[in-house]
Amino acid sequence: MEKADAHFVECGVTAIVKYYTVFAFLTDNAGNGATLDPEGSIIVSIGSDLDFTIINPGNDEVYVAIDGGDAEYIDSSNPTEYTLENIQADHSLLFTTEEGLPA
């Protein structure tokens, strides 16, 4: 659902820019102090990409569930990077960390 329209008028031309909201949160199940940036409610313009960085001190497994779907494994590096590409709607992302197997 489109959240807002912004109207810009310059030289007699009107441009309408549509925005969507991405809700992104991290649950650090591994308990090693992982953090997510950006986190919370993020406003983005239609068609844009949004980059996330998970600081993952324990090199734990990082998963993401998008819009209530199944969690998918991303990576276990520190930092872990994730990009939500070509945003065309509102989205919710839940990132989680889980302890991996001992090395």
Buried (B, 14 or more C-beta within 10 A) or exposed (E): EEEEEEEEEEEEEEEEEEBBBBBBEBEBBBEBEBEBEEBEEBEBEEEBEBEBEBEBBBBBBBBBBBEEEEBEEBBBEBBBEBEBEEBEEBBBBBBBBBEEEEE
